[in-house]
Amino acid sequence: MYEIIWHGRGGQGVVMASEILAEAAYFQGYKGVTSAPTFGPERRGAPLTASTRIADEPIRTFSQIVMADIVVVLDESIFRVADVTGRLRDGGILIVNSPKPPDRFRPDDKPGVLTATVDAVPIARECGLSVGGAPVVNTPLLGSLVRAWNTVRLESIERGLTLKMSASGAYDNVKATRLAYERTVLGERTNGTEG
């Protein structure tokens, strides 16, 4: 089973990204997919998480994810308020929306972690993805996830987007996903074993 934790802020589309990933995995033939938000007194801009589980067989676990194979961070300011890498397994993948190089986020205390970054804000702006003037980076991060993980295919993500959105919305989001896939920068794995 693969377990993914999404970190972001209210209004950035964390929950939708988690749902689209689960649907994409289902389209690809995975029999077990779940997507769950973690809600508290959320409001626009407040930190929040969502989780996705993907498995070959039906999933019977519905608890919160304790340790994730992949952590996706939609807003790098989350590092100041949450222990983002504390729940990342050794050998996992950390994906961060940032113009900084991946090595700036490398957790040296976790062996075998692959870190990737993508500057998703200009991609969102280029593709017209915004709410109230703020760029929405969830779908670009899906493209970055596909690039770093190489398990769920880009075509499956695109299919999920076309079923979840209007035709014009899907067009813009598919474009953003592809651009982020192309522009994702992969770092070196941390010292230790490969994951």
C-alpha positions in Angstrom: 0.0 0.0 0.0 1.2 3.5 -0.8 0.3 6.3 1.7 0.5 10.0 0.7 0.1 13.0 3.0 -0.8 16.4 1.5 0.1 19.6 3.4 -1.3 23.0 2.4 -3.5 25.8 3.4 -7.3 26.2 3.2 -8.3 27.3 -0.3 -5.2 25.7 -2.1 -7.1 22.6 -3.2 -5.4 20.1 -0.9 -8.5 17.9 -0.6 -9.2 18.0 -4.3 -5.7 17.0 -5.2 -6.0 14.0 -2.8 -9.3 13.0 -4.4 -8.0 13.3 -8.0 -4.9 11.2 -7.2 -7.2 8.5 -5.7 -9.4 8.5 -8.8 -6.4 8.4 -11.1 -5.1 5.4 -9.4 -8.5 3.7 -9.6 -8.6 4.4 -13.4 -5.2 2.7 -13.6 -6.5 -0.5 -12.0 -5.7 -0.2 -8.3 -8.6 -1.8 -6.4 -8.0 0.0 -3.2 -8.1 3.8 -3.1 -9.1 6.2 -0.3 -8.9 10.0 0.1 -9.6 11.7 3.4 -9.3 15.3 4.6 -8.2 16.1 8.1 -10.5 18.9 9.3 -10.4 21.1 12.3 -11.6 24.6 12.5 -10.4 25.2 8.9 -10.6 28.5 7.1 -9.0 29.9 4.0 -5.3 30.1 4.7 -5.2 27.9 7.7 -2.9 24.8 7.6 -4.6 21.5 6.8 -3.8 18.1 5.5 -5.4 15.4 3.4 -4.3 11.8 2.8 -4.5 9.3 -0.1 -4.0 5.6 0.2 -3.5 3.4 -2.9 -3.3 -0.4 -2.9 -3.6 -3.3 -5.3 -6.3 -4.8 -3.0 -9.3 -3.2 -1.3 -8.3 -1.1 1.7 -9.7 -1.9 5.1 -7.7 0.7 7.0 -9.5 4.0 7.6 -7.3 5.6 10.3 -5.1 8.6 9.8 -1.8 7.9 8.1 1.0 7.7 10.7 4.0 7.4 8.4 3.7 8.3 4.7 5.6 7.1 1.6 5.2 10.5 0.0 4.6 13.9 1.5 3.5 16.7 -0.8 3.7 20.4 0.4 1.7 23.0 -1.5 3.0 25.9 0.6 6.5 25.9 1.9 5.5 28.1 4.9 4.0 24.9 6.3 7.5 23.9 7.4 7.3 26.6 10.0 4.1 25.3 11.6 4.2 21.5 11.1 6.7 18.7 11.3 6.4 17.9 7.7 9.2 15.3 7.4 8.5 13.8 10.8 5.8 11.6 9.2 7.8 10.7 6.1 9.2 7.2 5.9 12.9 6.5 5.2 13.3 6.0 1.5 10.2 8.1 0.8 9.6 11.1 -1.5 9.2 14.8 -0.4 7.7 17.1 -3.0 7.6 20.9 -2.3 6.1 23.8 -4.1 9.1 26.1 -4.1 11.5 27.9 -6.5 14.3 26.7 -4.3 16.4 23.7 -5.2 15.4 20.3 -3.8 18.4 20.0 -1.6 17.1 23.0 0.6 14.4 20.6 1.9 16.4 17.4 2.1 15.8 15.7 5.5 19.3 14.4 6.3 18.0 12.4 9.3 16.0 10.2 6.9 18.0 7.8 4.7 17.1 7.3 1.0 14.6 10.2 0.7 14.1 11.7 -2.7 13.3 15.4 -2.6 11.7 17.3 -5.6 10.6 20.9 -6.0 8.5 22.7 -8.6 7.8 26.4 -8.7 4.0 26.0 -9.1 2.9 29.6 -8.5 4.0 30.9 -11.9 2.6 27.8 -13.5 -0.8 28.4 -11.9 -0.7 32.0 -13.0 0.3 31.1 -16.6 -2.6 28.7 -16.8 -5.1 31.0 -15.1 -5.6 28.9 -12.0 -6.6 31.3 -9.2 -9.3 31.9 -6.6 -9.8 35.4 -5.4 -6.5 36.4 -7.1 -4.5 33.8 -5.2 -2.8 31.1 -7.4 -4.1 27.5 -6.9 -1.3 25.1 -7.1 -2.9 21.7 -6.4 -3.0 20.4 -9.9 0.6 21.5 -10.7 1.7 19.5 -7.7 -0.1 16.4 -9.1 2.2 16.7 -12.2 5.2 17.0 -9.9 4.1 14.0 -8.0 3.9 11.9 -11.2 7.4 13.0 -12.2 9.0 12.1 -8.9 7.0 8.9 -8.1 6.5 7.3 -11.5 3.7 5.0 -10.3 0.5 6.8 -11.3 0.6 8.0 -14.9 0.1 11.5 -16.1 -2.7 10.3 -18.4 -4.6 8.9 -15.4 -4.3 12.2 -13.6 -5.6 14.0 -16.7 -8.5 11.6 -16.9 -9.4 12.4 -13.3 -9.2 16.1 -14.0 -11.5 15.9 -17.0 -14.1 14.0 -15.0 -13.9 16.3 -12.0 -14.1 19.7 -13.8 -15.8 21.6 -16.6 -14.2 21.3 -20.0 -12.5 24.7 -19.8 -11.4 24.1 -16.2 -10.0 20.7 -17.1 -8.1 22.1 -20.1 -6.3 24.7 -17.9 -5.6 22.2 -15.1 -4.3 19.5 -17.5 -1.9 22.2 -19.0 -0.7 23.1 -15.5 -0.1 19.5 -14.6 1.9 18.9 -17.7 4.0 22.1 -17.2 4.7 21.1 -13.6 5.7 17.6 -14.7 8.2 19.1 -17.2 9.6 21.7 -14.7 9.9 19.6 -11.6 13.5 19.4 -10.3 14.6 16.1 -8.8 17.3 16.2 -6.1 19.6 13.5 -5.0 18.5 10.9 -2.5 19.7 11.4 1.0 22.5 9.3 2.2 21.7 5.7 3.1 19.5 3.1 1.4 17.4 3.7 -1.7 13.7 3.7 -1.2 
